[in-house]
Amino acid sequence: MLEMTRETFEELVSQALDRIPPELTRVMDNVAVFVEDEPPADDPDLLGLYEGTPLTDRGEWYAGVLPDRVSIYMGPTLRHCETPEDVVHEVSVTVIHEIAHHFGINDDRLHELGWG
C-alpha cells in the first residue's frame, strides 16, 4: 500500500475541488466534502460516496436540511493506486464523480463521460 499523510491527501482533495469550474461551484448548494479513512464495512473498496439530495431533485420542500455529504476515502484510494501520480489522478476522478452526483448525474452517464 502506498504511504501518504492525511494532510497531503486532504490537499489533493482540495486541489481537485479547485479544478471545478467557477460557474459550477457557484451553483453548488448545501454540500460539504470530507476525507474519511475508510468506507462503510459493507463496501471496503469504495473510493467516494455522495449522500444527499441532488440539485435536480430539490423542490420547494427543500429547506432546513443538513448539507449533502461527499466522502472521499483515503484507505482504499491508497490501496488501489501504485504511484503518487496515480493517487492525484484517482482523487481528481473521484471528487469530480461525487460532485457530479450533487448535480444529478448518474453513474451510467459518468462512465460514458469517462468519469466512472
Buried (B, 14 or more C-beta within 10 A) or exposed (E): EEEBEEEEBBBBBEEBBEEBEEEEEEEBEBBEBEBBEEBEEEEEEBBBBBEBBBBEEBEEEEEEEEEBBBBBBBBBBBEBBEEBEBBBBBBBBBBBBBBBBBEEBEEEEBEEEEBE
